[in-house]
Amino acid sequence: MTFNRRNDRNAERETSEFEEKMLFVNRTSKTYQGGRRFRFAALVILGDRNGRVGMGIGKAKEVPVAIEKAKAIARKNMITVPVENGTIPHDIVGANSTSRVLLKPAGPGTGVIAGTVPRSIAELAGITNMLSKELGSRNKVNVAYAVFDGLRNLRTAGQVRAIRGITAQAQTAQPQAAQPQAGGAQ
C-alpha cells in the first residue's frame, strides 16, 4: 500500500467518522558511513466516542507518513468497548509485556482519572467515568497494548449470561440452596 500524503489527507477529511489522537512520536537513528539516518514511529488512537476505538503504530522515514500508516493500522484494529452509563461494567487488569493497567468503573461525575495513555483511549472510546492505575513498566506503547487488552476482555452481564446459557428469568426463579445448620450432626 502506497501512502500518497496529499490524497490520503483529502480522503481522510471527507470520510472520517473517527476522531484521532497522536500519543507520541519516537525517533530512532542508525549510523552509516555517511552519517546518521533517522526513522520515526508514531502511536495513534482512533475512536468515535461511542464504544469503538482502535490503536496503531506506524513506522517510516518521515513523521507524516508514519502517522498515516498508524491511522490505517488503527482502522484495521478497531475493538468495541461495552460502555454502561458512561463507565465500564467491571474491574479488570490488562497486561502486555511488563506493563499492567488496572481499570475500574467509577460513579457519575468522577471523570476519567488516569495517565495520559489510558485517558486518551478511554475518552475516544466514549468512557466518561473511570479510574486507572498503571502498574509495572510505564512504556507508552506497552501501556497502550495493556489498556486494549483490558478493554477487549470486558463483558457485560448480558454477555456473560449468554455465554453461560442462562436467561434472566431462570436466574431469578432458581431457589436458594439449602444452607447447613450450625451445630447440627454431620
C-alpha positions as CSV (number, residue, x, y, z in Angstrom):
1,M,0.0,0.0,0.0
2,T,1.5,3.3,-1.0
3,F,1.0,6.4,1.1
4,N,0.5,9.5,-1.0
5,R,0.2,12.1,1.7
6,R,-1.9,14.6,-0.3
7,N,-4.5,12.2,-1.5
8,D,-4.7,10.4,1.8
9,R,-5.3,13.6,3.8
10,N,-8.0,14.8,1.4
11,A,-9.8,11.4,1.5
12,E,-9.5,11.3,5.3
13,R,-11.1,14.7,5.9
14,E,-14.1,13.8,3.7
15,T,-14.9,10.3,5.0
16,S,-13.5,10.0,8.6
17,E,-16.1,9.2,11.2
18,F,-13.4,8.8,13.8
19,E,-11.6,11.3,16.0
20,E,-7.8,10.8,16.1
21,K,-5.2,11.5,18.7
22,M,-1.5,11.1,18.3
23,L,0.0,10.0,21.6
24,F,3.7,10.2,20.7
25,V,6.4,10.1,18.0
26,N,9.6,8.1,18.6
27,R,12.8,8.9,16.7
28,T,15.4,6.3,16.1
29,S,18.7,6.7,14.3
30,K,21.2,4.4,12.7
31,T,24.8,5.5,11.9
32,Y,26.1,4.8,8.5
33,Q,29.4,5.7,6.8
34,G,28.0,9.0,5.5
35,G,26.2,10.0,8.8
36,R,23.0,9.2,10.7
37,R,19.7,8.1,9.2
38,F,16.6,8.8,11.2
39,R,13.3,6.8,11.2
40,F,10.1,7.7,13.1
41,A,7.4,5.6,14.8
42,A,4.0,7.2,15.6
43,L,1.4,5.9,18.1
44,V,-2.1,6.9,17.1
45,I,-5.5,6.3,18.7
46,L,-8.8,6.5,16.7
47,G,-12.2,6.5,18.2
48,D,-15.8,7.5,17.7
49,R,-16.6,8.3,21.3
50,N,-19.4,5.7,21.0
51,G,-17.7,2.5,22.1
52,R,-15.4,1.9,19.1
53,V,-11.7,2.5,19.4
54,G,-8.5,1.4,17.6
55,M,-4.8,1.8,18.0
56,G,-1.9,1.7,15.5
57,I,1.8,2.2,15.4
58,G,3.3,3.3,12.0
59,K,7.0,3.5,11.1
60,A,8.5,5.5,8.3
61,K,11.4,7.8,7.3
62,E,9.1,10.8,7.7
63,V,6.8,11.8,10.5
64,P,3.6,12.5,8.4
65,V,4.0,9.1,6.6
66,A,4.4,7.3,9.9
67,I,1.2,9.0,11.2
68,E,-0.8,8.0,8.1
69,K,0.4,4.4,8.4
70,A,-0.6,4.4,12.1
71,K,-4.1,5.6,11.2
72,A,-4.5,2.9,8.6
73,I,-3.4,0.2,11.1
74,A,-5.7,1.7,13.8
75,R,-8.7,1.4,11.5
76,K,-7.9,-2.3,11.0
77,N,-7.5,-2.9,14.7
78,M,-10.8,-1.5,15.9
79,I,-12.5,-3.0,19.0
80,T,-15.9,-2.4,20.5
81,V,-15.9,-1.5,24.2
82,P,-19.0,-2.1,26.3
83,V,-19.9,1.2,27.9
84,E,-22.7,1.3,30.5
85,N,-23.8,4.7,31.9
86,G,-20.5,6.3,30.8
87,T,-18.3,3.7,32.6
88,I,-17.0,0.2,32.2
89,P,-19.0,-2.8,33.5
90,H,-16.4,-4.2,36.0
91,D,-12.8,-4.1,37.3
92,I,-10.2,-5.6,35.0
93,V,-6.4,-5.7,34.7
94,G,-5.0,-5.6,31.2
95,A,-1.4,-6.8,30.6
96,N,1.2,-6.6,28.0
97,S,4.9,-7.4,28.4
98,T,5.8,-6.0,31.8
99,S,3.1,-3.4,31.8
100,R,-0.2,-3.9,33.6
101,V,-3.1,-1.5,33.8
102,L,-5.9,-1.6,36.4
103,L,-9.2,-0.3,35.0
104,K,-12.1,0.4,37.5
105,P,-15.6,1.7,36.9
106,A,-16.5,5.0,38.6
107,G,-19.7,6.7,39.6
108,P,-21.2,9.6,37.6
109,G,-19.3,12.8,37.8
110,T,-16.0,11.3,38.7
111,G,-14.4,11.8,35.3
112,V,-11.5,9.8,33.8
113,I,-8.7,9.6,36.4
114,A,-5.9,8.0,34.5
115,G,-2.5,8.6,33.0
116,T,-2.1,10.1,29.5
117,V,-2.4,6.9,27.5
118,P,-5.3,5.3,29.3
119,R,-7.1,8.7,29.5
120,S,-6.8,9.2,25.7
121,I,-8.0,5.7,24.9
122,A,-10.9,5.9,27.4
123,E,-12.1,9.3,26.1
124,L,-12.0,8.3,22.4
125,A,-13.9,5.1,23.4
126,G,-16.7,7.2,25.0
127,I,-15.9,6.3,28.6
128,T,-16.6,9.4,30.8
129,N,-16.1,8.0,34.3
130,M,-13.3,5.6,35.1
131,L,-10.3,5.0,37.4
132,S,-7.0,3.7,36.2
133,K,-3.6,2.8,37.6
134,E,-0.5,1.9,35.6
135,L,1.4,-1.0,37.2
136,G,4.9,-2.2,36.2
137,S,6.5,-0.6,33.2
138,R,5.3,2.9,32.1
139,N,6.4,2.5,28.5
140,K,3.7,4.2,26.4
141,V,3.4,1.5,23.7
142,N,3.2,-1.3,26.3
143,V,0.7,0.6,28.4
144,A,-1.5,1.2,25.3
145,Y,-1.4,-2.5,24.4
146,A,-2.3,-3.3,28.1
147,V,-5.3,-1.0,28.1
148,F,-6.5,-2.5,24.9
149,D,-6.1,-6.0,26.4
150,G,-8.3,-4.9,29.3
151,L,-10.9,-3.3,27.2
152,R,-11.1,-6.2,24.8
153,N,-11.8,-8.6,27.7
154,L,-14.6,-6.6,29.3
155,R,-18.0,-8.3,29.3
156,T,-21.5,-7.0,30.2
157,A,-23.8,-9.1,32.5
158,G,-25.9,-9.9,29.5
159,Q,-22.9,-11.2,27.5
160,V,-21.8,-13.4,30.5
161,R,-25.4,-14.8,30.8
162,A,-25.5,-15.6,27.1
163,I,-22.1,-17.4,27.3
164,R,-23.2,-19.5,30.2
165,G,-26.7,-20.2,28.7
166,I,-28.6,-18.6,31.5
167,T,-31.7,-16.4,30.9
168,A,-32.5,-13.5,33.2
169,Q,-35.9,-15.1,34.2
170,A,-34.3,-18.5,35.0
171,Q,-31.7,-16.8,37.2
172,T,-34.3,-15.2,39.4
173,A,-36.5,-18.3,39.6
174,Q,-33.8,-20.6,41.0
175,P,-34.4,-21.4,44.7
176,Q,-31.6,-20.8,47.2
177,A,-29.5,-23.9,48.0
178,A,-30.2,-25.4,51.5
179,Q,-27.8,-24.0,54.0
180,P,-26.3,-26.4,56.5
181,Q,-27.4,-25.7,60.0
182,A,-24.8,-24.7,62.6
183,G,-24.3,-27.3,65.4
184,G,-26.2,-30.0,63.5
185,A,-25.0,-33.6,63.0
186,Q,-22.8,-34.1,60.0
